[in-house]
């Protein structure tokens, strides 16, 4: 385990951010790191980053990841159309007869196929069978950030306090952070990418109670803070943009998109400021969140190659502080 460039103390972490199908960008970044023999000590993934990060840690080569992207149909391989229709009808019926509502998942589209995809292409490997990996989700009922990890990684995380302590003020939602020992990569990746309202919450029993989990990006779009809690002193973050921003918000779709931007802009910037280097290509903002476009991997590769000098310096030298630097603009 490690960067493959010896002589460095501390841990080098890679944070793969969320961003829908723009997560294909991560594949190109990983390809560039592979070429340089750079292997992160710990990988943290949120949403799309959780899916790509899981496949990467199972040992799936980036060339094969790209093949998966090329032959995957969102409607056929990720969204279950028949189950989605049944679930939607059940929710509508539940509005009329409320006693039926709890029988159906609160989401427009079924996403169970996603966990099968991750586990299938990942060779059925579990958290305990892969190099250190953290996947994040959000408890939609308590607001807690959830960190999925193997038993060994969970113990390491629990030895340190969260970067964001639970607020002492009297808030309606308690929030905070919880570490869950977990094994199933597919379920964790599906929970991490379950956009509220669009995909149903993923139910996970934590040993005490059943939790309803949704997209990790609700609490941290790029999981830098998870890596800091894991003891990483050198962090490379990969950011793939967020919802489109419209200077003129004259329809409902644009108003909602700008609302999301306003709601998360501080959360994203505060995380990226804690990273030591950030890979970001502004042109990814022009790509769709819901269409798998293989050329995004080329953009990720080019961005990482442009930043490779800085990345190698980050891997080889332990920094004193944690300034964020945009590595590939």
Secondary structure, DSSP 8 states (H G I E B T S, - for coil): ---SS-S--SEEEEEE---GGGGHHHHHHHHHHHHTT---SEEEEETHHHHHHHHHHTT--HHHHHHHHHH--IIIIISBHHHHHHHHHHHHHHHHSGGGGGGS-SEEEB-HHHHHHHHHHTTT-BGGGSSSEEEEEEETTT--EEEEE-HHHHHHHHTS--SS----S--SS---EEEEE--BHHHHHHHHT--BEEE--EEEE-SSSEEEEEEGGGT-SS-HHHHHHTTEEEEEEE----S---SS--SHHHHHHHHHHHHHHHHHHHHHTTSSEEE--GGGGGS-SSS--THHHHHHHHHHHHTHHHHHHHHHS--SS----EEE-
